Every structure is written in C-alpha cells, then in structure tokens.
C-alpha cells in the first residue's frame, strides 16, 4: 500500500492523445482547433497527414485535459462536426 493524497483545490491537466480521421478539406485544421480551444483545452502537439488515394486526413493531437469527462465532451463535439 502507498499512502497518497489528492488536492481537490488544485486543478491539474493530463496529456491525452487523440486521433481524428476524416475527409481532407480546406479549413479542417482550423475547424478542429477552434472546437478544441472553445472548450478551454490546450493543444500541446498536432500532426496532420493526408492520404491522397482516399482523400482522408489523419490528425493526431496531444491535448491537455482536466479529466475524463472533459475528454469525452471534446470527443462528442468533434464527432458532431461535418467532415
């Protein structure tokens, strides 16, 4: 057993990786980053690759989220985008 203490007063963020695979289109990165930042989530790293043979974009993000609930909210918001 290890004795631990959690500070509920201090807010911490946790780095989380997220991959978004969608149709490659103009303004895609701007739209994704706008949705993420509108939820007060920092993008600490982003990498975007496109596949010409099927016109898809693979967007890998490293996000700083507060908790699982916030992560689930951003996943739902991105799923609602029309891409």
C-alpha positions as CSV (number, residue, x, y, z in Angstrom):
1,X,0.0,0.0,0.0
2,X,1.1,3.5,-0.8
3,X,-0.3,6.5,1.1
4,X,-1.4,9.2,-1.3
5,X,-3.2,12.5,-1.1
6,X,-5.2,14.3,-3.7
7,X,-5.6,18.0,-3.8
8,X,-9.1,18.8,-5.0
9,X,-8.3,22.6,-4.8
10,X,-5.5,22.4,-7.4
11,X,-6.5,21.9,-11.0
12,X,-4.3,19.6,-13.0
13,X,-4.2,18.7,-16.6
14,X,-3.3,15.4,-18.1
15,X,-1.8,14.8,-21.6
16,X,-4.1,12.7,-23.8
17,X,-3.5,11.6,-27.3
18,X,-6.4,11.8,-29.8
19,X,-6.5,10.7,-33.4
20,X,-9.2,12.1,-35.8
21,X,-9.6,10.5,-39.2
22,X,-11.8,12.5,-41.5
23,X,-12.3,13.8,-45.1
24,X,-9.5,16.1,-46.1
25,X,-10.9,19.5,-46.9
26,X,-9.9,23.2,-46.7
27,X,-10.2,24.7,-43.2
28,X,-10.2,21.3,-41.5
29,X,-7.4,22.1,-39.1
30,X,-8.9,25.5,-38.2
31,X,-12.3,23.9,-37.5
32,X,-10.8,21.2,-35.3
33,X,-8.6,23.6,-33.3
34,X,-11.5,26.0,-32.9
35,X,-13.7,23.3,-31.4
36,X,-10.9,22.2,-29.1
37,X,-9.9,25.6,-27.9
38,X,-13.5,26.7,-27.4
39,X,-13.7,24.1,-24.6
40,X,-10.6,25.7,-23.0
41,X,-8.4,22.7,-23.9
42,X,-4.8,23.3,-24.9
43,X,-3.3,21.6,-27.9
44,X,0.3,20.8,-26.9
45,X,1.1,19.0,-30.2
46,X,-0.6,18.5,-33.5
47,X,0.4,16.4,-36.5
48,X,-1.6,16.2,-39.7
49,X,-1.1,13.8,-42.6
50,X,-3.2,13.4,-45.7
51,X,-3.7,10.4,-47.8
52,X,-4.2,11.3,-51.5
53,X,-5.5,7.9,-52.5
54,X,-8.7,8.2,-50.4
55,X,-8.6,12.0,-49.6
56,X,-8.6,11.4,-45.8
57,X,-6.7,13.4,-43.2
58,X,-5.2,11.8,-40.1
59,X,-5.0,14.3,-37.4
60,X,-3.0,13.4,-34.2
61,X,-3.3,15.7,-31.3
62,X,-1.9,15.8,-27.8
63,X,-4.4,17.6,-25.6
64,X,-4.1,18.8,-22.0
65,X,-7.5,17.8,-20.4
66,X,-8.7,18.2,-16.8
67,X,-10.4,14.9,-16.5
68,X,-12.2,12.0,-18.4
69,X,-15.4,14.0,-18.6
70,X,-13.8,16.9,-20.4
71,X,-12.1,14.4,-22.8
72,X,-15.5,12.7,-23.5
73,X,-17.0,16.2,-24.2
74,X,-14.4,17.1,-26.8
75,X,-14.8,13.7,-28.5
76,X,-18.5,14.2,-28.7
77,X,-18.1,17.8,-30.1
78,X,-15.6,16.6,-32.8
79,X,-18.0,13.7,-33.8
80,X,-20.7,16.4,-34.4
81,X,-18.5,18.2,-36.9
82,X,-19.5,17.7,-40.5
83,X,-16.3,16.3,-42.1
